[in-house]
Amino acid sequence: MSLKKEFLDLLEKDREFRYTVAGYLGIREILERLDDIAEEQARLSHE
């Protein structure tokens, strides 16, 4: 497997790895907040 393919595969399948990369890019906090919002919406839709 090429390094590029492996990297893209990890980004797709591994949330912790994705957040680590996002942190280096400076967008980790935004992604975490979006996940929180999505979880809250899911919770509210099941009430």
N, C-alpha and C positions, 0 to 999 in steps of 0.2 A: 504494500500500500504506500502510495506517495505521501510525503510529509503534508502536502496541501490537502489531500483527501482525508488523511487522519485528523488534521486540525479541524477541518469543516465537520467531520463526523463527531468529534468531541464537542464542538460548539452546539451541535444539534441535540446530542443525547445527554450531556453532562451539565446540569444546571450550575454546580459549583465551579466547574472550569469556565463556563460562559460568564459567570459573575467575576471571576478572577481576571479574565481578559477585559471585560467591561470596565473593571476597576482601573486597569492600566490605561484605558481609553478615556476615563473620567466620567463614565455614564452608569456606573454600578448603582448609585443611589436612585437614579431615575427608574432603572429596571426593577429594583426592589419595591419601589412605591407602586409601580404599575402592577406588579404581582399582588401586592397588598390590596389594591383596588379591585382586581379581578376576583380575589378570594372573598372580599366583602360583598361584591355583587352576587357571587354564587351563593353565599350564605343567605343574603336577603331574598333571593329568588326562591329559596326553599322554605321560607317562613310562611 
